[in-house]
Amino acid sequence: MARRCELTGKGVQSGNNVSHAKNRTRRRFLPNLVNVTLLSETLGTGVKMRISAHALRSVEHRGGLDAFLAKAKDAELSTGALAIKRKIEKAQVAAS
């Protein structure tokens, strides 16, 4: 399982540990990933995803999973999130 957010694409970054003597050793900065079930109002079901805590706040700020995916760029989304976005778009067109 990759350490990458399914909604924002946020992943592992690298940098240095710097000691008091300015010795530098490489380290990894891991994203804060959480397993959540987000509810889609259009589909009426829950969707399990592994997203960053920052993305979870963004989803809540934008008004839910449907609104977040509507504004999200396709290049940032994982294949699973992209498939969910397409399902939501089809369901909204069918409801209209």
C-alpha positions as CSV (number, residue, x, y, z in Angstrom):
1,M,0.0,0.0,0.0
2,A,1.5,3.3,-1.1
3,R,1.9,6.1,1.4
4,R,0.0,8.5,-0.7
5,C,-3.3,10.3,-0.1
6,E,-6.1,9.2,-2.5
7,L,-7.7,12.6,-2.8
8,T,-4.8,15.1,-2.8
9,G,-1.9,13.0,-3.9
10,K,0.2,14.1,-0.9
11,G,3.0,11.6,-0.4
12,V,6.3,11.0,1.3
13,Q,8.9,13.9,1.4
14,S,12.6,13.6,2.2
15,G,14.9,15.8,4.1
16,N,17.6,15.9,6.7
17,N,18.0,15.3,10.4
18,V,20.4,18.0,11.5
19,S,22.3,17.5,14.8
20,H,23.6,20.2,17.0
21,A,27.0,19.7,15.3
22,K,25.3,20.2,11.9
23,N,25.7,16.6,10.9
24,R,23.1,15.7,8.3
25,T,21.5,12.4,7.8
26,R,18.7,11.7,5.4
27,R,15.2,11.1,6.7
28,R,11.6,10.7,5.5
29,F,8.6,12.9,6.3
30,L,5.5,10.6,6.2
31,P,2.0,12.0,5.5
32,N,-0.6,11.7,8.2
33,L,-2.8,9.1,6.5
34,V,-6.0,7.9,8.1
35,N,-8.5,5.2,7.0
36,V,-12.0,6.8,6.8
37,T,-15.4,6.0,5.3
38,L,-16.8,9.1,3.6
39,L,-20.5,9.3,2.8
40,S,-21.6,10.2,-0.7
41,E,-24.9,12.0,-0.7
42,T,-25.5,11.4,-4.4
43,L,-24.7,7.6,-4.3
44,G,-26.2,7.2,-0.9
45,T,-23.3,4.9,0.2
46,G,-20.1,5.1,2.2
47,V,-16.7,5.0,0.4
48,K,-13.6,3.7,2.2
49,M,-10.5,5.7,1.5
50,R,-7.0,6.2,2.9
51,I,-6.6,10.0,2.9
52,S,-4.4,12.6,4.8
53,A,-5.8,14.5,7.7
54,H,-5.4,17.7,5.7
55,A,-7.6,16.2,2.9
56,L,-10.2,15.2,5.5
57,R,-10.4,18.8,6.7
58,S,-10.7,20.0,3.1
59,V,-13.5,17.6,2.4
60,E,-15.4,18.9,5.4
61,H,-14.7,22.5,4.4
62,R,-16.0,22.1,0.8
63,G,-19.2,20.4,2.0
64,G,-18.7,16.7,1.6
65,L,-17.1,14.2,-0.7
66,D,-19.3,15.0,-3.7
67,A,-18.4,18.7,-3.6
68,F,-14.7,17.9,-3.1
69,L,-14.5,15.5,-6.0
70,A,-16.4,18.0,-8.3
71,K,-13.7,20.6,-7.8
72,A,-10.7,18.2,-7.7
73,K,-8.4,17.9,-10.7
74,D,-8.4,14.4,-12.2
75,A,-4.5,14.3,-12.2
76,E,-4.4,14.5,-8.4
77,L,-6.9,11.7,-7.7
78,S,-6.1,8.1,-7.5
79,T,-7.7,5.6,-9.8
80,G,-10.2,4.6,-7.2
81,A,-11.2,8.2,-6.4
82,L,-11.5,8.9,-10.1
83,A,-13.9,6.0,-10.5
84,I,-16.0,7.3,-7.6
85,K,-16.0,10.8,-9.2
86,R,-17.3,9.3,-12.5
87,K,-20.0,7.3,-10.7
88,I,-21.2,10.5,-8.9
89,E,-21.2,12.5,-12.1
90,K,-23.3,9.8,-13.8
91,A,-25.7,9.6,-10.9
92,Q,-26.2,13.4,-10.9
93,V,-26.9,13.4,-14.7
94,A,-29.4,10.6,-14.3
95,A,-31.1,12.4,-11.4
96,S,-31.5,15.6,-13.5
